[in-house]
Amino acid sequence: MKRALASVSSPLQKEAKLSFESDLTALLPRLRRFARSLTHDAADADDLTQVAVERALVARASFAAGTRMDSWMYRIMRNAWIDTSRARTRAAQTFVAEEAGAAIGDDGDRAMEARAELDRVGRAMATLPDEQREAVALVLVEGLAYKEAAAVLDIPMGTLTSRLVRGRAALMERLGKAA
Protein backbone atom coordinates (compact mmCIF):
# COMPACT_ATOMS: atom_id res chain seq x y z
CA MET A 1 0.00 0.00 0.00
CA LYS A 2 2.84 2.40 0.83
CA ARG A 3 4.44 1.75 -2.55
CA ALA A 4 1.18 2.55 -4.31
CA LEU A 5 0.90 5.85 -2.40
CA ALA A 6 4.52 6.69 -3.09
CA SER A 7 4.05 6.19 -6.81
CA VAL A 8 0.91 8.36 -6.77
CA SER A 9 2.52 11.23 -4.89
CA SER A 10 5.79 11.01 -6.80
CA PRO A 11 4.43 12.53 -10.03
CA LEU A 12 2.77 15.28 -7.98
CA GLN A 13 6.02 15.98 -6.18
CA LYS A 14 7.90 16.07 -9.47
CA GLU A 15 5.31 18.45 -10.92
CA ALA A 16 5.55 20.74 -7.88
CA LYS A 17 9.36 20.67 -8.09
CA LEU A 18 9.29 21.54 -11.79
CA SER A 19 6.74 24.30 -11.18
CA PHE A 20 8.87 25.80 -8.39
CA GLU A 21 11.97 25.70 -10.55
CA SER A 22 10.26 27.14 -13.62
CA ASP A 23 8.66 29.94 -11.57
CA LEU A 24 12.05 30.72 -10.03
CA THR A 25 13.70 30.72 -13.46
CA ALA A 26 11.08 33.10 -14.84
CA LEU A 27 11.76 35.45 -11.91
CA LEU A 28 15.53 35.66 -12.52
CA PRO A 29 15.56 38.89 -14.60
CA ARG A 30 13.58 40.74 -11.92
CA LEU A 31 15.77 39.31 -9.16
CA ARG A 32 18.90 40.40 -10.97
CA ARG A 33 17.48 43.89 -11.48
CA PHE A 34 16.68 44.16 -7.76
CA ALA A 35 20.15 42.82 -6.92
CA ARG A 36 21.62 45.46 -9.19
CA SER A 37 19.75 48.21 -7.35
CA LEU A 38 21.14 46.92 -4.07
CA THR A 39 24.76 46.34 -5.09
CA HIS A 40 25.40 48.96 -7.80
CA ASP A 41 27.75 46.50 -9.47
CA ALA A 42 26.97 43.90 -12.16
CA ALA A 43 29.36 41.27 -10.81
CA ASP A 44 28.15 41.75 -7.24
CA ALA A 45 24.54 41.59 -8.49
CA ASP A 46 25.23 38.27 -10.22
CA ASP A 47 26.83 36.91 -7.04
CA LEU A 48 23.94 38.13 -4.90
CA THR A 49 21.40 36.60 -7.29
CA GLN A 50 23.24 33.30 -7.16
CA VAL A 51 23.32 33.34 -3.35
CA ALA A 52 19.61 34.16 -3.17
CA VAL A 53 18.66 31.39 -5.62
CA GLU A 54 20.84 28.92 -3.75
CA ARG A 55 19.16 29.86 -0.45
CA ALA A 56 15.74 29.54 -2.07
CA LEU A 57 16.51 26.08 -3.40
CA VAL A 58 17.76 24.97 0.00
CA ALA A 59 14.69 26.46 1.71
CA ARG A 60 12.24 25.29 -0.96
CA ALA A 61 10.16 23.46 1.66
CA SER A 62 9.49 26.72 3.50
CA PHE A 63 7.85 28.31 0.44
CA ALA A 64 4.07 28.28 0.84
CA ALA A 65 2.43 27.22 -2.41
CA GLY A 66 -0.09 29.77 -3.60
CA THR A 67 1.85 32.76 -2.24
CA ARG A 68 3.87 35.24 -4.27
CA MET A 69 7.28 33.88 -5.06
CA ASP A 70 8.66 37.30 -6.02
CA SER A 71 8.04 38.75 -2.55
CA TRP A 72 9.56 35.65 -0.95
CA MET A 73 12.63 35.90 -3.18
CA TYR A 74 13.04 39.66 -2.65
CA ARG A 75 13.12 39.06 1.09
CA ILE A 76 15.70 36.27 0.70
CA MET A 77 17.79 38.52 -1.54
CA ARG A 78 17.59 41.49 0.82
CA ASN A 79 18.66 39.33 3.75
CA ALA A 80 21.53 37.92 1.68
CA TRP A 81 22.59 41.47 0.81
CA ILE A 82 22.56 42.48 4.46
CA ASP A 83 24.71 39.46 5.27
CA THR A 84 27.10 40.27 2.42
CA SER A 85 27.31 43.95 3.36
CA ARG A 86 28.19 43.11 6.92
CA ALA A 87 30.88 40.66 5.80
CA ARG A 88 32.77 43.03 3.43
CA THR A 89 32.95 46.57 2.11
CA ARG A 90 31.17 47.33 -1.11
CA ALA A 91 32.92 47.20 -4.46
CA ALA A 92 33.09 50.18 -6.82
CA GLN A 93 29.61 51.40 -7.70
CA THR A 94 28.36 51.29 -11.27
CA PHE A 95 24.84 51.18 -12.62
CA VAL A 96 25.54 50.18 -16.21
CA ALA A 97 28.36 47.82 -17.08
CA GLU A 98 31.10 49.12 -19.38
CA GLU A 99 30.27 46.36 -21.86
CA ALA A 100 26.79 47.85 -22.33
CA GLY A 101 28.24 50.75 -24.32
CA ALA A 102 29.72 48.36 -26.90
CA ALA A 103 26.28 47.14 -28.08
CA ILE A 104 24.60 50.42 -28.98
CA GLY A 105 22.99 49.23 -32.23
CA ASP A 106 21.20 51.13 -35.02
CA ASP A 107 19.52 53.69 -32.78
CA GLY A 108 22.91 54.87 -31.59
CA ASP A 109 22.06 58.41 -30.49
CA ARG A 110 18.78 57.51 -28.76
CA ALA A 111 20.32 54.46 -27.12
CA MET A 112 23.31 56.46 -25.95
CA GLU A 113 21.04 59.16 -24.51
CA ALA A 114 18.91 56.52 -22.79
CA ARG A 115 22.01 54.88 -21.31
CA ALA A 116 23.33 58.24 -20.16
CA GLU A 117 19.99 59.02 -18.50
CA LEU A 118 19.89 55.55 -16.93
CA ASP A 119 23.41 56.09 -15.62
CA ARG A 120 22.40 59.49 -14.24
CA VAL A 121 19.39 57.98 -12.46
CA GLY A 122 21.62 55.16 -11.17
CA ARG A 123 24.09 57.64 -9.74
CA ALA A 124 21.25 59.60 -8.13
CA MET A 125 19.83 56.40 -6.61
CA ALA A 126 23.28 55.48 -5.33
CA THR A 127 23.32 58.65 -3.25
CA LEU A 128 20.13 57.69 -1.43
CA PRO A 129 20.38 56.07 1.98
CA ASP A 130 19.96 52.27 1.80
CA GLU A 131 16.47 52.39 3.34
CA GLN A 132 15.16 54.89 0.77
CA ARG A 133 16.90 53.15 -2.14
CA GLU A 134 15.34 49.80 -1.18
CA ALA A 135 11.86 51.34 -0.97
CA VAL A 136 12.26 53.12 -4.33
CA ALA A 137 13.64 49.98 -6.01
CA LEU A 138 10.85 47.71 -4.78
CA VAL A 139 7.90 50.04 -5.36
CA LEU A 140 8.89 52.28 -8.28
CA VAL A 141 11.23 49.96 -10.19
CA GLU A 142 9.91 46.48 -9.39
CA GLY A 143 6.26 47.53 -9.10
CA LEU A 144 5.46 45.86 -5.79
CA ALA A 145 2.42 47.08 -3.90
CA TYR A 146 3.18 49.08 -0.76
CA LYS A 147 1.96 46.24 1.45
CA GLU A 148 4.19 43.71 -0.32
CA ALA A 149 7.23 45.97 -0.24
CA ALA A 150 6.68 46.65 3.46
CA ALA A 151 6.54 42.90 4.07
CA VAL A 152 9.74 42.33 2.09
CA LEU A 153 11.53 45.03 4.08
CA ASP A 154 9.88 43.90 7.33
CA ILE A 155 8.71 47.41 8.19
CA PRO A 156 5.29 49.03 8.79
CA MET A 157 3.56 50.40 5.72
CA GLY A 158 3.75 53.95 7.09
CA THR A 159 7.52 53.64 7.39
CA LEU A 160 7.70 52.40 3.80
CA THR A 161 5.57 55.32 2.61
CA SER A 162 7.77 57.79 4.47
CA ARG A 163 10.97 56.30 3.00
CA LEU A 164 9.44 56.25 -0.46
CA VAL A 165 8.31 59.90 -0.27
CA ARG A 166 11.72 61.04 1.00
CA GLY A 167 13.56 58.91 -1.58
CA ARG A 168 11.45 60.15 -4.46
CA ALA A 169 11.83 63.78 -3.33
CA ALA A 170 15.60 63.35 -3.10
CA LEU A 171 15.71 61.82 -6.58
CA MET A 172 13.61 64.65 -8.00
CA GLU A 173 15.94 67.19 -6.41
CA ARG A 174 19.07 65.45 -7.71
CA LEU A 175 17.67 64.91 -11.19
CA GLY A 176 16.01 68.32 -11.44
CA LYS A 177 12.71 66.96 -12.71
CA ALA A 178 9.91 64.54 -11.83
CA ALA A 179 11.40 61.17 -10.99
Secondary structure, DSSP 8 states (H G I E B T S, - for coil): -HHHHHHHHHHHHHHHHHHHHHHHHHHHHHHHHHHHHHHSSHHHHHHHHHHHHHHHHHTGGGS-TTS-HHHHHHHHHHHHHHHHHHHS------SS-GGGGG---SSHHHHHHHHHHHHHHHHHHHTS-HHHHHHHIIIIIS---HHHHHHHHTS-HHHHHHHHHHHHHHHHHHHTS--
